[in-house]
């Protein structure tokens, strides 16, 4: 099962190079080579992914969970996000099943490289802690990728706490990744159902007078209008 701890560990895996100051010359050289940017166009593809979402306590399938899969492009020694080679979303059905189709070959010309952790799978269901997973190997990804989570089951834990605490939790572990998707290449059109679910929850929490507000469709639209256009308008067109 996966909660916010996974996401903090994942970020450390793709960005944590603090050991470089005390590394030996051989390790330092290997690190610099691994962190070098790739330029030019490369072609990537990925296998289909099918998995399941269930309640961690009851084992019952969770329908309507919003699932996001991202193949992140990283650049430099600090592994900064430069773009996304692919972004996909799915919604779990009544049996808790969700599927991402195979994709590619797709030519990718963004600066940086995909690590073999990709894809990062993020699962959001209102009232639950976040779920998700990634591959375990942190190295440059092969040109044809697959997910270790294909055929697996994700167990989501219900969030125990106040509305304020839930808002803080999502701010800490989800909102930054959403904003990165909009800032780096603007992939809003690739996960509109996910954004709609976040917008619905933001409005629900607002009625409970939480001390902080989650971004809703309009605030995201205002913040990223120059990059993404009228996000709020796009989200309103999504069917429930």
C-alpha positions as CSV (number, residue, x, y, z in Angstrom):
1,X,0.0,0.0,0.0
2,X,1.2,3.5,-0.7
3,X,0.6,6.9,0.9
4,X,2.3,10.2,1.0
5,X,5.5,8.7,2.2
6,X,5.9,7.1,-1.2
7,X,5.7,10.4,-3.0
8,X,8.4,12.0,-0.8
9,X,10.6,8.9,-1.3
10,X,10.0,9.1,-5.1
11,X,11.1,12.7,-5.2
12,X,14.2,11.9,-3.3
13,X,15.0,9.1,-5.7
14,X,14.8,11.3,-8.8
15,X,16.4,14.4,-7.3
16,X,18.6,13.2,-4.4
17,X,22.2,13.7,-5.3
18,X,23.4,15.3,-2.0
19,X,26.0,12.6,-1.7
20,X,28.0,14.1,-4.6
21,X,30.0,16.4,-2.3
22,X,31.5,13.3,-0.5
23,X,31.7,11.0,-3.5
24,X,34.9,9.5,-4.8
25,X,36.2,10.7,-8.2
26,X,34.9,7.5,-9.8
27,X,31.5,7.8,-8.4
28,X,31.5,11.5,-9.2
29,X,32.4,10.9,-12.8
30,X,29.6,8.3,-13.1
31,X,27.1,10.6,-11.5
32,X,28.0,13.5,-13.9
33,X,27.7,11.2,-16.9
34,X,24.3,9.9,-15.7
35,X,23.1,13.4,-15.1
36,X,24.1,14.8,-18.5
37,X,21.3,16.1,-20.7
38,X,20.3,14.3,-23.8
39,X,19.5,16.5,-26.8
40,X,17.8,15.8,-30.1
41,X,14.8,13.6,-30.9
42,X,14.4,10.1,-29.6
43,X,11.6,7.6,-30.0
44,X,9.9,6.0,-27.0
45,X,7.1,3.5,-26.5
46,X,5.4,1.8,-23.6
47,X,3.4,-1.3,-22.9
48,X,-0.2,-1.2,-21.7
49,X,-0.9,-1.1,-17.9
50,X,-3.9,-2.7,-16.2
51,X,-4.2,-2.7,-12.4
52,X,-6.8,-2.5,-9.7
53,X,-7.7,-0.2,-6.8
54,X,-9.3,-1.5,-3.6
55,X,-10.1,-0.3,-0.1
56,X,-7.2,-1.3,2.2
57,X,-9.5,-2.2,5.1
58,X,-12.3,-4.0,3.4
59,X,-10.7,-5.2,0.2
60,X,-13.7,-3.9,-1.7
61,X,-13.0,-2.4,-5.2
62,X,-13.0,1.4,-5.4
63,X,-14.9,2.8,-8.4
64,X,-14.3,6.3,-9.6
65,X,-10.7,6.6,-8.5
66,X,-8.7,9.0,-10.7
67,X,-5.4,7.5,-11.9
68,X,-2.6,9.5,-13.5
69,X,0.4,8.0,-15.3
70,X,3.3,10.3,-16.2
71,X,6.6,9.6,-18.0
72,X,8.7,12.5,-16.7
73,X,11.6,14.1,-18.5
74,X,14.5,15.0,-16.1
75,X,17.5,17.1,-16.8
76,X,20.8,18.0,-15.1
77,X,22.5,16.8,-11.9
78,X,19.5,18.0,-9.8
79,X,17.1,16.1,-12.0
80,X,14.8,19.0,-12.7
81,X,11.6,18.3,-14.6
82,X,11.8,19.7,-18.1
83,X,8.7,18.1,-19.7
84,X,6.7,14.9,-19.9
85,X,7.1,12.4,-22.6
86,X,3.6,11.1,-22.0
87,X,0.7,11.9,-19.7
88,X,-2.3,9.6,-19.4
89,X,-5.3,9.3,-17.1
90,X,-7.9,6.7,-16.3
91,X,-10.8,6.2,-14.0
92,X,-11.3,2.9,-12.1
93,X,-14.6,1.0,-13.0
94,X,-17.0,-0.9,-10.7
95,X,-14.5,-3.7,-10.3
96,X,-11.7,-1.2,-9.4
97,X,-9.9,-1.9,-12.6
98,X,-8.2,0.8,-14.7
99,X,-6.2,0.5,-17.9
100,X,-3.7,2.7,-19.8
101,X,-3.3,1.7,-23.4
102,X,0.1,1.0,-24.9
103,X,1.6,4.0,-26.7
104,X,4.3,4.9,-29.2
105,X,6.5,4.9,-30.9
106,X,6.5,8.6,-30.1
107,X,9.2,11.0,-31.0
108,X,10.3,13.1,-28.0
109,X,12.5,16.1,-28.5
110,X,12.5,17.7,-25.0
111,X,15.8,18.2,-23.2
112,X,16.6,15.6,-20.6
113,X,15.9,11.9,-20.2
114,X,13.3,9.6,-18.8
115,X,14.4,7.5,-15.8
116,X,13.4,3.8,-15.5
117,X,11.2,4.8,-12.5
118,X,8.7,5.8,-15.1
119,X,5.8,5.7,-15.3
120,X,4.9,7.3,-12.0
121,X,1.3,6.2,-11.2
122,X,-0.7,8.5,-8.9
123,X,-4.2,7.5,-7.6
124,X,-6.6,10.0,-6.1
125,X,-10.0,9.3,-4.6
126,X,-11.7,11.8,-2.4
127,X,-11.6,10.7,1.3
128,X,-8.6,8.5,0.8
129,X,-4.9,8.9,1.1
130,X,-3.1,9.0,-2.2
131,X,-1.9,5.8,-3.8
132,X,0.5,4.9,-6.5
133,X,3.8,3.5,-7.5
134,X,6.8,3.5,-9.8
135,X,9.4,1.1,-11.0
136,X,12.2,0.5,-8.5
137,X,15.2,1.1,-10.8
138,X,16.5,4.7,-11.1
139,X,18.5,4.7,-14.4
140,X,17.9,6.0,-17.9
141,X,14.8,4.3,-19.2
142,X,15.0,2.0,-22.3
143,X,13.3,3.2,-25.4
144,X,10.5,0.6,-24.9
145,X,9.2,0.8,-21.3
146,X,6.9,-1.2,-19.1
147,X,5.5,-0.9,-15.5
148,X,6.2,-3.2,-12.7
149,X,2.6,-2.4,-11.5
150,X,0.9,-4.1,-14.4
151,X,-1.5,-6.6,-13.1
152,X,-1.1,-5.5,-9.5
153,X,-3.6,-4.2,-6.9
154,X,-3.3,-0.8,-5.2
155,X,-4.7,-0.6,-1.6
156,X,-6.0,2.8,-0.6
157,X,-6.3,3.9,3.0
158,X,-9.1,6.2,4.2
159,X,-7.8,9.5,5.4
160,X,-8.3,9.9,9.1
161,X,-8.3,13.6,10.2
162,X,-10.0,16.9,9.8
163,X,-10.8,18.7,6.6
164,X,-8.0,21.1,7.3
165,X,-5.6,18.2,7.7
166,X,-6.8,16.6,4.5
167,X,-6.2,19.9,2.7
168,X,-2.7,20.2,4.1
169,X,-2.0,16.6,3.1
170,X,-3.0,17.0,-0.5
171,X,-1.2,20.3,-0.7
172,X,2.0,18.6,0.4
173,X,1.9,15.5,-1.8
174,X,-0.3,16.3,-4.8
175,X,-0.7,19.9,-5.8
176,X,3.0,20.5,-6.6
177,X,2.9,17.6,-9.1
178,X,-0.3,19.0,-10.7
179,X,1.3,22.4,-11.0
180,X,4.4,20.9,-12.6
181,X,2.3,19.2,-15.2
182,X,0.8,22.6,-16.1
183,X,4.1,24.5,-15.9
184,X,6.2,22.1,-18.0
185,X,4.6,21.8,-21.4
186,X,1.0,22.3,-20.1
187,X,-0.6,18.9,-20.2
188,X,-4.0,19.9,-18.8
189,X,-5.8,18.3,-21.8
190,X,-4.3,15.0,-20.8
191,X,-5.8,14.8,-17.3
192,X,-9.0,16.8,-17.3
193,X,-11.0,14.2,-15.4
194,X,-8.4,14.3,-12.7
195,X,-8.5,18.1,-12.6
196,X,-12.3,18.0,-12.4
197,X,-12.2,15.6,-9.4
198,X,-9.8,18.0,-7.7
199,X,-12.1,20.9,-8.5
200,X,-15.2,19.1,-7.0
201,X,-13.2,18.3,-3.8
202,X,-12.0,21.9,-3.5
203,X,-15.5,23.2,-3.6
204,X,-16.7,20.6,-1.1
205,X,-13.9,21.6,1.3
206,X,-14.7,25.2,0.9
207,X,-18.2,24.7,2.4
208,X,-16.4,23.3,5.5
209,X,-14.5,26.6,6.0
210,X,-11.0,25.1,5.9
211,X,-8.2,27.5,6.7
212,X,-6.5,26.9,3.3
213,X,-8.0,26.2,-0.1
214,X,-7.1,23.6,-2.6
215,X,-6.7,25.0,-6.1
216,X,-9.9,24.8,-8.0
217,X,-10.5,24.9,-11.8
218,X,-10.7,28.7,-11.8
219,X,-7.6,29.4,-9.7
220,X,-5.6,27.0,-11.9
221,X,-7.0,28.7,-15.0
222,X,-6.0,32.1,-13.7
223,X,-2.5,30.9,-12.7
224,X,-1.6,29.1,-15.9
225,X,-3.7,31.1,-18.5
226,X,-0.7,32.1,-20.5
227,X,0.6,28.6,-20.7
228,X,-2.6,26.5,-20.9
229,X,-5.5,28.7,-21.9
230,X,-8.9,28.6,-20.2
231,X,-8.5,25.4,-18.1
232,X,-11.7,26.1,-16.2
233,X,-13.7,26.1,-19.5
234,X,-12.1,22.8,-20.5
235,X,-12.9,21.2,-17.2
236,X,-16.6,22.3,-17.4
237,X,-16.9,20.3,-20.6
238,X,-15.8,17.1,-19.0
239,X,-18.7,14.7,-18.2
240,X,-19.1,13.5,-14.6
